[in-house]
Amino acid sequence: MLRRIFEKVLKSEPESKVLVVCMENICRSPMAEGALKRQLELAGVGTRVKVESAGVIVSAPRSLPDVRAVSVSQTWNIDIRKVRSRKISTEDFFDYDYILAADQPVLNKLIAIKPANAHAVLSLFLTFAGNNEHADLPDPYFGTRAGFETIMDLIGGAAPSIVDRIVQEKLTPKG
């Protein structure tokens, strides 16, 4: 009995869970996952928030992120090489506190499949960060590396605001 209690305390659940979603889960959402994880670490709350990514249409599950996404992320000291693509599931709407969509078409798909009794808050990634100038993260897949750099600039610029909001809304003060 005591062993189970100690195991539960030592393996504490994160206080908040965030899922970032794009179409295929090989470009924007892995980049955003990595940026949020890095920002959470910099804020000293990396173990208290779980961040993952998914796609709404994943044609090749368990795929690696696009090489351009990996390369551009590395220039920000973010390593996304371990991310594997997966499709969003019904359970995700119950398991995550926030589900952040890369763009309006993705958000529309999420709204359409979200169970009525699910508690996850759905939002556009940039809107959640308070960015009213750009609502969507354009899909860079069919473009050049420069498109990935632009997306990473948007993601990296939004990550601190997203982390601040999560800390304010979900994390209990330590001290």
Secondary structure, DSSP 8 states (H G I E B T S, - for coil): -HHHHHHHHHT---SEEEEEEESSSSSHHHHHHHHHHHHHHHTT-TTTEEEEEEESS-SSTT----HHHHHHHHHTT---TT----B--TTHHHH-SEEEESSHHHHHHHHHHS-TT---EEEEHHHHTT--S-------TTS-HHHHHHHHHHHHHHHHHHHHHHHHHH-----
